[in-house]
Amino acid sequence: MKKNVAEIIDVCNEIYNKGLVSGKAGNVSARFGDVVAITPTLKSLSQLNEEDIVLVNMEGNVLTKGKPSSEVNMHLGIYKKRSDVNAIVHTHSPYATGFAFSDKKLKRLEGFGEIKNPYLPFIEYEKPGTDELAKSAAEGIGDDDVLILKNHGVICVGDDLKEAMLLAVFVEESAKTQFNTLMLNSVEELD
Ligand SMILES: [Zn+2]
């Protein structure tokens, strides 16, 4: 478990350093059997120690000291629906979240796994930290590995932490590419 907790911290540092999360936003979890290790509430993902990671059971009971992320029920809801998912990375990465705040859909670009849908699935806005968001996210992700939360952010899931983290990086990069394309298409050609 100690090694796994260390891996969560590595992923948190990596997504923070890549600018996918900032301030105290974002949360990361991993499932080990019937226990989920998750980042704490109200702490920056850039400043976590091993003792900050909170263990909860599938019913959401806290097994260690500390308070889990306010999105713990969203993570648990997805784990309960998806036996193939063992890690979840939730960010407000700026380009993908820009799309989430707009009426533009994000295409699934080539470069990360099978393309099941031409566009990334999304759910309508629900207040962060609520049971409504937890329920909607667990249903909305279906069997996909990404979910855009309208007016909020992005969820990426994977078989392990590294997969979920790499996907979060890929989604942000492909949102940046699509943003650049939209901008370039909107300017007049120079003479
Ligand atoms: Zn969030």
Residues whose N, C-alpha, C, O or C-beta is under 5 A from the ligand:
A	BS01	ZN	G153
